[in-house]
């Protein structure tokens, strides 16, 4: 499999970045649902609520770093041509969804970062190192950032669902083998 995209397929770098983001976003969604519902004295897989929160914050920083790498890669590497399986309307929808996904890959971590720094919660990167807090405690900013983070998370569920739904529609129901272009190990 070539590293770069071809006119008909995504390359190994694009696929690696895509699926890494997918796994991390699913982890963030599931982790957020567990950590916000877990009791103070409870644990899941040996992790208490504080550990889960710190992992969520740490993975959020990884997500924004990978999002930046994805954006740079996308801007410097031509994309494959549109699949013939997509109608003009589906191409327009796909373009909008991708734009929204990129925005969410930056806005969700940014709003989460503002929430925890302005809220005075801090970030202990993977439980190993306390990161500096350049924002400082600011209660109003923390409240607004938390509300934005939650709203953006719900928005991400909708956008990701549309993205996955369109791919499955094309691949499973219309049998266009649409997913082959992005699956790892496929040429």
ZADOTI-478150 format. One record per residue: residue in three letters; x, y, z of N, C-alpha, C in turn. Coordinates in steps of 0.1 Angstrom, whole numbers, padded with zeros to 4 digits, always signed. Example, Ala and Ser with C-alpha at 12.3 -4.5 7.8 and 13.67 -1.06 7.14 Angstrom:
ALA+0132-0057+0078+0123-0045+0078+0132-0033+0078/SER+0128-0022+0071+0137-0011+0071+0129+0000+0079/
% end
This chain:
UNK+0009-0012+0000+0000+0000+0000+0009+0012+0000/UNK+0007+0022-0009+0015+0034-0009+0012+0043+0003/UNK+0022+0051+0007+0020+0060+0018+0011+0071+0014/UNK+0012+0076+0002+0004+0088-0002-0009+0083-0009/UNK-0019+0092-0010-0031+0089-0017-0029+0087-0032/UNK-0037+0079-0038-0037+0078-0053-0049+0085-0058/UNK-0052+0085-0071-0064+0091-0076-0076+0083-0072/UNK-0075+0070-0068-0087+0062-0065-0087+0057-0051/UNK-0076+0058-0043-0076+0052-0030-0068+0061-0020/UNK-0071+0060-0008-0064+0067+0003-0051+0059+0006/UNK-0040+0066+0009-0027+0060+0012-0027+0056+0027/UNK-0016+0049+0030-0014+0044+0044-0014+0055+0054/UNK-0009+0067+0051-0009+0078+0061-0023+0083+0064/UNK-0030+0085+0053-0044+0090+0054-0052+0080+0062/UNK-0051+0067+0059-0058+0057+0065-0054+0056+0080/UNK-0041+0056+0083-0037+0055+0097-0042+0067+0105/UNK-0042+0079+0100-0047+0090+0107-0062+0089+0109/UNK-0069+0085+0098-0084+0084+0099-0088+0074+0110/UNK-0082+0062+0110-0086+0051+0119-0081+0054+0133/UNK-0070+0061+0134-0065+0064+0148-0074+0074+0154/UNK-0079+0084+0146-0089+0094+0151-0102+0087+0155/UNK-0106+0078+0146-0118+0070+0149-0118+0063+0162/UNK-0107+0056+0165-0105+0048+0177-0105+0058+0189/UNK-0098+0069+0188-0097+0078+0199-0110+0085+0202/UNK-0117+0089+0191-0130+0095+0193-0140+0086+0200/UNK-0140+0073+0196-0149+0063+0202-0145+0062+0217/UNK-0132+0061+0219-0127+0060+0233-0132+0072+0241/UNK-0130+0084+0236-0134+0096+0243-0149+0096+0246/UNK-0157+0092+0236-0172+0092+0238-0175+0082+0249/UNK-0170+0070+0248-0173+0059+0258-0167+0063+0272/UNK-0155+0068+0272-0149+0072+0284-0156+0083+0291/UNK-0161+0093+0284-0168+0104+0289-0181+0099+0296/UNK-0188+0090+0289-0200+0084+0295-0198+0076+0307/UNK-0187+0069+0308-0184+0062+0320-0180+0071+0331/UNK-0170+0080+0329-0165+0089+0339-0175+0098+0345/UNK-0185+0102+0337-0195+0112+0343-0205+0105+0351/UNK-0206+0092+0349-0217+0084+0356-0211+0076+0368/UNK-0198+0075+0369-0191+0066+0379-0192+0073+0392/UNK-0195+0066+0402-0195+0072+0416-0181+0075+0421/UNK-0180+0083+0430-0167+0088+0436-0158+0076+0441/UNK-0164+0066+0447-0156+0055+0452-0156+0043+0443/UNK-0162+0044+0432-0162+0032+0422-0151+0033+0413/UNK-0149+0021+0406-0138+0020+0396-0142+0011+0385/UNK-0136+0013+0373-0139+0005+0361-0125+0001+0356/UNK-0123-0012+0354-0110-0017+0350-0099-0012+0358/UNK-0101-0010+0371-0090-0006+0380-0088+0009+0380/UNK-0096+0017+0372-0095+0031+0372-0106+0038+0379/UNK-0103+0048+0388-0113+0055+0394-0117+0067+0386/UNK-0126+0075+0390-0131+0086+0383-0120+0097+0380/UNK-0112+0100+0389-0101+0109+0387-0091+0104+0376/UNK-0088+0092+0376-0079+0086+0366-0086+0087+0352/UNK-0099+0083+0351-0106+0084+0339-0107+0098+0333/UNK-0109+0108+0342-0109+0122+0338-0095+0126+0332/UNK-0085+0122+0339-0071+0126+0334-0068+0119+0321/UNK-0072+0107+0319-0070+0100+0306-0078+0107+0295/UNK-0090+0111+0299-0099+0118+0289-0092+0131+0285/UNK-0087+0138+0294-0080+0151+0291-0067+0148+0283/UNK-0060+0138+0287-0047+0135+0280-0050+0130+0265/UNK-0060+0122+0264-0064+0117+0250-0069+0129+0242/UNK-0076+0138+0248-0081+0150+0241-0069+0158+0235/UNK-0058+0159+0242-0046+0165+0237-0040+0158+0225/UNK-0040+0144+0226-0036+0136+0215-0045+0138+0203/UNK-0058+0139+0205-0067+0141+0194-0064+0154+0187/UNK-0062+0165+0194-0060+0177+0187-0046+0177+0180/UNK-0036+0170+0185-0024+0168+0178-0025+0161+0165/UNK-0033+0149+0166-0035+0142+0154-0044+0149+0144/UNK-0053+0157+0149-0062+0165+0140-0053+0175+0132/UNK-0043+0181+0139-0034+0190+0132-0026+0183+0122/UNK-0021+0171+0125-0014+0163+0116-0022+0159+0104/UNK-0035+0156+0106-0044+0153+0095-0046+0165+0086/UNK-0048+0176+0092-0051+0188+0084-0039+0192+0076/UNK-0027+0191+0081-0015+0193+0074-0013+0183+0062/UNK-0015+0170+0066-0015+0160+0055-0025+0162+0044/UNK-0037+0166+0048-0047+0168+0038-0044+0180+0029/UNK-0039+0190+0035-0035+0202+0027-0023+0200+0018/UNK-0015+0191+0021-0003+0189+0013-0003+0176+0004/UNK-0013+0168+0005-0014+0156-0002-0028+0156-0010/UNK-0028+0154-0023-0041+0154-0030-0050+0143-0025/UNK-0062+0145-0025-0072+0135-0021-0075+0127-0034/UNK-0080+0114-0031-0085+0107-0043-0097+0114-0049/UNK-0100+0111-0062-0112+0117-0068-0124+0111-0061/UNK-0135+0119-0063-0148+0114-0057-0151+0100-0062/UNK-0157+0092-0054-0162+0079-0058-0173+0081-0068/UNK-0174+0073-0078-0185+0074-0088-0198+0070-0081/UNK-0197+0063-0070-0209+0058-0063-0217+0070-0056/UNK-0210+0081-0054-0217+0093-0048-0224+0101-0058/UNK-0236+0105-0055-0244+0114-0063-0238+0128-0060/UNK-0242+0138-0068-0238+0152-0065-0243+0157-0051/UNK-0255+0153-0047-0260+0157-0034-0252+0150-0023/UNK-0249+0137-0025-0241+0130-0015-0227+0136-0014/UNK-0221+0141-0025-0208+0147-0025-0208+0160-0017/UNK-0219+0167-0019-0221+0180-0011-0222+0177+0004/UNK-0230+0167+0007-0232+0163+0021-0219+0158+0027/UNK-0212+0150+0020-0199+0145+0025-0189+0156+0027/UNK-0189+0166+0018-0180+0177+0020-0183+0185+0033/UNK-0196+0187+0035-0201+0195+0047-0197+0187+0059/UNK-0200+0174+0059-0197+0165+0071-0182+0165+0074/UNK-0174+0164+0064-0159+0164+0066-0155+0178+0072/UNK-0160+0189+0067-0157+0202+0072-0161+0203+0087/UNK-0173+0198+0090-0178+0198+0104-0169+0189+0113/UNK-0165+0177+0108-0157+0168+0115-0143+0175+0119/UNK-0137+0181+0109-0125+0188+0112-0126+0199+0122/UNK-0137+0207+0121-0140+0217+0131-0141+0211+0145/UNK-0149+0200+0146-0151+0193+0159-0138+0188+0164/UNK-0129+0183+0156-0116+0177+0160-0108+0187+0167/UNK-0110+0200+0164-0103+0211+0171-0111+0217+0182/UNK-0124+0220+0180-0132+0227+0189-0135+0219+0202/UNK-0137+0205+0200-0140+0197+0212-0128+0197+0222/UNK-0116+0194+0217-0105+0195+0227-0102+0209+0232/UNK-0104+0219+0224-0102+0233+0228-0112+0237+0239/UNK-0125+0233+0237-0135+0237+0247-0132+0229+0260/UNK-0128+0216+0259-0125+0208+0271-0113+0214+0278/UNK-0103+0218+0270-0091+0224+0276-0094+0237+0284/UNK-0102+0245+0278-0106+0257+0285-0114+0254+0297/UNK-0123+0244+0296-0131+0241+0308-0122+0236+0320/UNK-0113+0227+0317-0105+0222+0328-0095+0232+0334/UNK-0089+0240+0325-0079+0250+0330-0086+0262+0337/UNK-0097+0267+0331-0104+0278+0337-0111+0273+0350/UNK-0115+0261+0350-0122+0255+0362-0112+0251+0373/UNK-0099+0252+0370-0090+0249+0381-0087+0234+0383/UNK-0091+0226+0373-0090+0212+0374-0076+0207+0370/UNK-0070+0214+0361-0057+0210+0357-0056+0197+0348/UNK-0045+0194+0343-0043+0182+0335-0030+0176+0339/UNK-0032+0163+0343-0020+0155+0347-0018+0145+0335/UNK-0009+0148+0326-0008+0141+0313-0005+0126+0316/UNK-0015+0118+0312-0014+0104+0314-0010+0100+0328/UNK-0014+0108+0338-0011+0105+0352+0004+0107+0356/UNK+0012+0112+0347+0026+0113+0349+0032+0127+0352/UNK+0026+0137+0345+0032+0151+0346+0021+0161+0346/UNK+0021+0170+0355+0011+0181+0356+0015+0192+0345/UNK+0006+0195+0337+0008+0205+0327+0006+0219+0332/UNK+0013+0229+0328+0011+0243+0332-0003+0247+0328/UNK-0008+0257+0336-0022+0262+0334-0020+0277+0329/UNK-0020+0279+0316-0018+0293+0311-0031+0301+0312/UNK-0042+0295+0315-0055+0303+0315-0058+0308+0329/UNK-0056+0301+0339-0059+0305+0353-0074+0303+0356/UNK-0077+0303+0368-0091+0301+0372-0100+0313+0368/UNK-0110+0309+0361-0120+0319+0356-0133+0312+0355/UNK-0142+0314+0366-0154+0306+0367-0164+0308+0355/UNK-0166+0320+0350-0175+0322+0339-0170+0315+0327/UNK-0158+0316+0324-0152+0310+0312-0153+0294+0313/UNK-0151+0289+0325-0152+0275+0327-0166+0270+0325/UNK-0176+0277+0329-0190+0274+0327-0194+0274+0312/UNK-0190+0285+0306-0192+0286+0291-0185+0275+0283/UNK-0173+0272+0287-0165+0262+0280-0171+0248+0282/UNK-0176+0245+0294-0182+0232+0297-0195+0231+0289/UNK-0203+0241+0288-0215+0241+0280-0212+0238+0266/UNK-0202+0245+0261-0198+0244+0247-0192+0230+0244/UNK-0185+0224+0254-0179+0211+0252-0190+0200+0251/UNK-0200+0201+0260-0211+0192+0260-0219+0193+0247/UNK-0222+0206+0243-0230+0208+0231-0223+0203+0219/UNK-0210+0205+0218-0202+0201+0207-0201+0185+0207/UNK-0200+0179+0218-0200+0165+0219-0213+0159+0213/UNK-0224+0165+0217-0237+0160+0211-0237+0162+0196/UNK-0232+0174+0192-0231+0176+0177-0222+0166+0170/UNK-0211+0162+0177-0202+0153+0171-0209+0139+0169/UNK-0217+0135+0179-0225+0123+0177-0233+0123+0165/UNK-0240+0134+0162-0248+0136+0150-0240+0136+0138/UNK-0229+0143+0137-0221+0144+0125-0214+0131+0122/UNK-0209+0124+0132-0202+0111+0130-0213+0101+0126/UNK-0225+0101+0131-0235+0092+0127-0239+0094+0113/UNK-0240+0106+0108-0243+0109+0094-0232+0103+0085/UNK-0219+0106+0089-0208+0101+0082-0208+0086+0081/UNK-0209+0079+0092-0209+0065+0092-0222+0060+0084/UNK-0233+0066+0086-0245+0062+0079-0244+0062+0064/UNK-0238+0073+0059-0236+0074+0045-0227+0064+0039/UNK-0216+0061+0047-0207+0051+0042-0214+0037+0042/UNK-0221+0034+0053-0228+0021+0053-0239+0020+0043/UNK-0246+0031+0040-0256+0031+0030-0249+0027+0016/UNK-0238+0033+0013-0232+0030+0000-0225+0016+0000/UNK-0219+0012+0011-0212+0000+0011-0221-0012+0013/UNK-0230-0012+0023-0238-0023+0026-0251-0024+0018/UNK-0258-0013+0017-0271-0014+0011-0271-0012-0004/UNK-0262-0004-0009-0261-0002-0023-0250-0010-0029/UNK-0242-0017-0021-0232-0026-0025-0222-0020-0035/UNK-0217-0008-0032-0207-0002-0040-0193-0005-0036/UNK-0191-0013-0025-0177-0015-0019-0170-0002-0016/UNK-0178+0007-0012-0174+0021-0009-0163+0022+0002/UNK-0165+0013+0012-0156+0014+0023-0142+0009+0020/UNK-0140+0001+0009-0127-0004+0005-0116+0007+0004/UNK-0120+0019+0000-0110+0029-0002-0104+0034+0010/UNK-0110+0032+0022-0105+0036+0035-0101+0025+0044/UNK-0104+0013+0041-0101+0002+0050-0086+0000+0051/UNK-0080-0003+0063-0066-0006+0063-0062-0019+0056/UNK-0051-0019+0050-0046-0031+0043-0052-0033+0029/UNK-0061-0024+0025-0067-0026+0012-0060-0017+0002/UNK-0058-0021-0010-0052-0013-0020-0062-0008-0030/
% end
